Amino acid sequence: MSWLYRCFIRPVLFQQEAEKAHHRTLENLAWASHRPFVCDAMESFFATPHLPVDVFGLRFPNPVGLAAGMDKRADAVPAWAALGFGFSELGGVTWHTQPGNPSPRIFRAIADEAIVNRMGFNNDGAEALEQKLEDWRTSGLWPKHPVGVNLGKSKVTPLEDAAEDYASSFQILRELADFFVVNVSSPNTPGLRQLQDKAALDRIMAAIQELNEGFGEKPILVKVAPDLSFDALDEILELAQKRNLAGIVATNTTTTRPETQDETARIVYSETGGLSGKPLRARSTEVIRHLFRQTKGRLPIIGVGGIFSADDAWEKITAGASLVQVYTGLVYEGPTLAREIVCGLMEHLSREGLTDLKAATGLAVK
Ligand SMILES: Cc1cc2nc3c(=O)[nH]c(=O)nc-3n(C[C@H](O)[C@H](O)[C@H](O)COP(=O)(O)O)c2cc1C
């Protein structure tokens, strides 16, 4: 199916402007999501083997998740499980509704299998997401895998009020998702990445954890930028214990640009925004390896950045990730990607003589 997608479906999709293609795809998946028989058919077709992982108190049917930003408005919640994903991360959502940056704001560097985006947290706001999630739950179509929500900061909220902005979204969504990711690493909201600074992040985590305590305590993770120095990552790790972080999502998109031979890619790289896909892979793995080493594997890591195959996912897992996520790989490789990664991971495990993924986590870190 991957070759079918690459040879026939992708060229047609890529004829369209990137954001339009994204909307069309989401519309189709939303349509399917409201029809249980279509989701059942998808589930049989994409039949992904069981490769369970237990992380931060949740059971994941397999370790391959949908990364944040693909389904910002929770339009296709059941479809992600039907495509074989072991979990999904919805959002980024902000407290206030906001349009994001003007279009065009997604650009494909096809030769390098990369994307540059400057979406700027376009979303309908936390209250609209709350309604959507409640509707999915009451419809009986809620998926049988963990669902997370990615929390961003509203553009209108000054940086000094960021903690209340994140906490307000968390408060109304708390009961509706299984885990939450505090996104302080998007390059597309002015000043947002300054919130990775220890004192600022401490205030945000304190505000969220105050609302979290005594309510069954949802796992709260922080998503970091690949452009942080190891020292800055270490500062975030210091907070992890103090504020009871469940884990780290590594990484978001990068503001750096790779060397390229391709003229069209060069033009895309001159656009402002975050770069994802193949050129991000190595740096993201480096960050994961550092985090795993520093924490001696005690803090779960969700590895994301440039995963296009089972080998890429295996690289992230053996560098220290307990779970992985894909975004750009899904755009380039198509809907069979989750299944292909899970099948390939099982082959890796049997080749290494291992029985579960836990044993593979951090295997390559000395
Ligand atoms: C168009 C687009 C929108 C994104 N939106 C978000 C977002 O809202 N929140 C977030 O934390 N990450 C967002 N991301 C980053 C992805 O979740 C992921 O961390 C990054 O793309 C690296 O993974 P990849 O190489 O598999 O794409 C977005 C990425 C893209 C391409």
The ligand as an SDF file (V2000), in Angstrom:
LIG
                    3D

 31 33  0  0  0  0  0  0  0  0999 V2000
    1.7370   21.5710   10.0300 C   0  0  0  0  0  0  0  0  0  0  0  0
    2.2600   21.2060   11.3930 C   0  0  0  0  0  0  0  0  0  0  0  0
    1.5840   21.6400   12.5320 C   0  0  0  0  0  0  0  0  0  0  0  0
    2.0680   21.3160   13.7990 C   0  0  0  0  0  0  0  0  0  0  0  0
    1.3800   21.7390   14.9140 N   0  0  0  0  0  0  0  0  0  0  0  0
    1.8450   21.4120   16.1480 C   0  0  0  0  0  0  0  0  0  0  0  0
    1.1290   21.8060   17.3210 C   0  0  0  0  0  0  0  0  0  0  0  0
    0.0650   22.4060   17.2600 O   0  0  0  0  0  0  0  0  0  0  0  0
    1.6750   21.4890   18.5290 N   0  0  0  0  0  0  0  0  0  0  0  0
    2.8610   20.8020   18.6330 C   0  0  0  0  0  0  0  0  0  0  0  0
    3.3240   20.5410   19.7480 O   0  0  0  0  0  0  0  0  0  0  0  0
    3.5310   20.3830   17.5490 N   0  0  0  0  0  0  0  0  0  0  0  0
    3.0390   20.6740   16.3190 C   0  0  0  0  0  0  0  0  0  0  0  0
    3.7290   20.2530   15.2080 N   0  0  0  0  0  0  0  0  0  0  0  0
    5.0070   19.4960   15.3880 C   0  0  0  0  0  0  0  0  0  0  0  0
    4.8020   17.9750   15.3030 C   0  0  0  0  0  0  0  0  0  0  0  0
    3.9430   17.5030   16.3020 O   0  0  0  0  0  0  0  0  0  0  0  0
    6.1690   17.2550   15.4220 C   0  0  0  0  0  0  0  0  0  0  0  0
    6.7210   17.5120   16.7030 O   0  0  0  0  0  0  0  0  0  0  0  0
    7.1850   17.7000   14.3760 C   0  0  0  0  0  0  0  0  0  0  0  0
    6.5360   17.9180   13.1260 O   0  0  0  0  0  0  0  0  0  0  0  0
    8.3030   16.6860   14.1800 C   0  0  0  0  0  0  0  0  0  0  0  0
    7.8080   15.4310   13.7690 O   0  0  0  0  0  0  0  0  0  0  0  0
    7.7680   14.9320   12.2290 P   0  0  0  0  0  0  0  0  0  0  0  0
    9.1530   15.1050   11.6750 O   0  0  0  0  0  0  0  0  0  0  0  0
    7.2820   13.5200   12.2950 O   0  0  0  0  0  0  0  0  0  0  0  0
    6.7900   15.8250   11.5400 O   0  0  0  0  0  0  0  0  0  0  0  0
    3.2550   20.5540   13.9250 C   0  0  0  0  0  0  0  0  0  0  0  0
    3.9260   20.1020   12.7680 C   0  0  0  0  0  0  0  0  0  0  0  0
    3.4380   20.4110   11.5220 C   0  0  0  0  0  0  0  0  0  0  0  0
    4.1830   19.9160   10.2860 C   0  0  0  0  0  0  0  0  0  0  0  0
  1  2  1  0
  2  3  1  0
  2 30  2  0
  3  4  2  0
  4  5  1  0
  4 28  1  0
  5  6  2  0
  6  7  1  0
  6 13  1  0
  7  8  2  0
  7  9  1  0
  9 10  1  0
 10 11  2  0
 10 12  1  0
 12 13  2  0
 13 14  1  0
 14 15  1  0
 14 28  1  0
 15 16  1  0
 16 17  1  0
 16 18  1  0
 18 19  1  0
 18 20  1  0
 20 21  1  0
 20 22  1  0
 22 23  1  0
 23 24  1  0
 24 25  2  0
 24 26  1  0
 24 27  1  0
 28 29  2  0
 29 30  1  0
 30 31  1  0
M  END
$$$$
